[in-house]
Amino acid sequence: MKFGIVVFPGSNCDRDTFHVCNHVLGHKTVYLWHKSHDLQDVDCVILPGGFSYGDYLRPGAIGKFSPLMNEVGEYADKGGLVLGICNGFQVLLELGLLPGAMLRNKNLKFLCQFVHLRLEDNKTAFTRKAKIGQILRMPIAHFDGNYYADPGILDELRKENRVILRYCDANGLVSEDNNVNGSAESIAGLINKKGNVMGLMPHPERCSEQILSSEDGRVIFESVIDFIHA
Amino acid sequence: MKVRILVSFKESVLDPQGQTVKHALHTLGYDFIKNVRQGKLFEIDLDGISEKELEKIIPEISDKVLTNPIIEKFTWERLDG
């Protein structure tokens, strides 16, 4: 299959993501410059982590106006797979491809640490190789990951099983103490109604090789590969 | 024409930065301060549009760009009368 990694000015996880998709997992991968209008027939678009446009105005607020985002929107409408990691998730929220918004972390600190996440649904293209209830250990690195949505949206996400990852402890317990950034309902990752656009704050590309102390992130990329090849 | 746009969080959204500023002010003895909300300020110069267009364009750019309407609201005023 073919992955496409979008590069915004200020993206800083684009190369890590490329490395995992291409060198670690062995799939064709291309960079997609944000000013282009060509998605190069990729099977999955990844909006990587970083600080697009320096997070000016709000994280993801300027990136959403990048020319390529028109094509990404159309691609998503047609059912194409789009994965937003950290800043990529923030861009997807600003674009309205996923519901809600990000607020500053509850403790007003930039959080750069490993966290535990409970996998809530494995019927998606991004999690089909994982197990429900599986606990993943992945790093986070963000200032604005405190997920917010109106109560109506939160209800909808819950009823439609669209919350994919929740912050938890090593045993999978979800509680306010383990909710590192203060996210509504401890949400760390969610998916759209159609199931083809997912965003998550943790960085699976930073934990897909044993040398980096965790391989738990691989399951996200391997699920996508499995879905495309199925 | 010159306008000033004030962006702040909606009442329903917690503002941890405003809360922290409030606590700092309380620590300094200003206990009578009941609440602090932090926001953003934009001053924008415009030229070549009518008053009527201005009334339309400021809310338009505020909704589209300057705020995220899910969490933020705005007010605006003319600075040059």
Interface residues (C-beta under 8 A of the other chain):
Chain A: L57 R58 A61 F65 E94 G100 A101 L103 R104 N105 K106 N107 L108 Y148 A149 D150 G182
Chain B: S12 V13 L14 P16 Q17 T20 V65 L66 N68 I70 I71
